[in-house]
């Protein structure tokens, strides 16, 4: 049984989620008609962005080490 | 004696979800494995094909799979009915829901009978068709069959639990919020897609599954339970403000409200507003106010005749100080100009925009779309207009505490079309003895 998910897929997923969360948190930061915890959304966006940057750094190191 | 327990839709839905996952696993992975094992691996151990044994085995495995499939159709229907019951609280949906879950559990348990028949065929009849016993195939077969039985039993137990929870539930049940429902659907769908992605080895299904799961968890994480509807907030605060205004009206106090800093009072962190009976009266000295007991909500002072009242935003001031994590005595006006907007917009989410400008004569504050209804100051240009919104009086108290000087509201302008409120606060120097 294979889990069909590689590192590149993870980078794509993290990138899409991080961008969506960052844009959503910025756009909705002062819009009060939708009820949610803005601080937590910002925190989630930051965490996803950090994970995305870490995966990019790993990929860059991987590319450099193979040259 | 009838047992009555509170209905817990979350637990019921979790049990049903667990049953779905287990049945999906049995249908897609375990039973096909047993079938492949009997119709493939056992030929290596001397088994000769014959319709005599193949027909009953196919029949039994088809019956098992059909039982599990019917249960799989009944469970999502029960999930829908659980949600309907959680929202509508009606007896019909409760009865149908209980019936469906019980039927699903019964059919699931019934699937063990054809499984027992299949097991009997493999362990006895197949030896007549050339099968030779070996520990090798028996161990693998035993493991698969044991896993299947345990999963079917567990799934049935979960269904029985869900049926009991629904049938014994009391009439008074909590409401299932839409946000929670969306999270649950996302998490359930995400898990299903991930399971299917493993079965079909599809990376697209993994991406969809992980995306749905992550969004389900994010929505659950950012969901806020502590929000109060604006109308409830206005209704609960308006009655207190109305009482204060009525009192001010009945005492015929005509002066403008002066917000004193806490140093005027015996008890620290006391926030009070002073309303003189007559206009152009003298501002009382700190010593005069210090004699008064600040524990009362409202006090009548005789010399000079005035009213000492706790403003509607007094508790809000304490909350602002607590959230800023700085004592008002240790901060200055510049700190307030920078940090108060962030606090009111992002932390308290009370306003959509907040701006504080320090001018020569006054401190001008602009508030956009406050959670409190803006006072209609154009109609009610009265002495007590500063008591119409808790936020405006709270800002006055904050300014008085930070500057350590009495503060008054000199002007309020509101635009009902774009919900903008502009307030001008003036700092009163204690040398100014005459109040306007």
Interface residues (C-beta under 8 A of the other chain):
Chain A: X1 X2 X3 X4 X5 X6 X9 X12 X13 X16 X17 X21 X29 X30 X31 X32 X35 X36 X37 X38 X39 X40 X41 X44
Chain B: X197 X198 X201 X202 X203 X206 X207 X210 X211 X214 X215 X218 X221 X222 X223 X224 X227 X345 X346 X347 X349 X352 X353 X369 X371
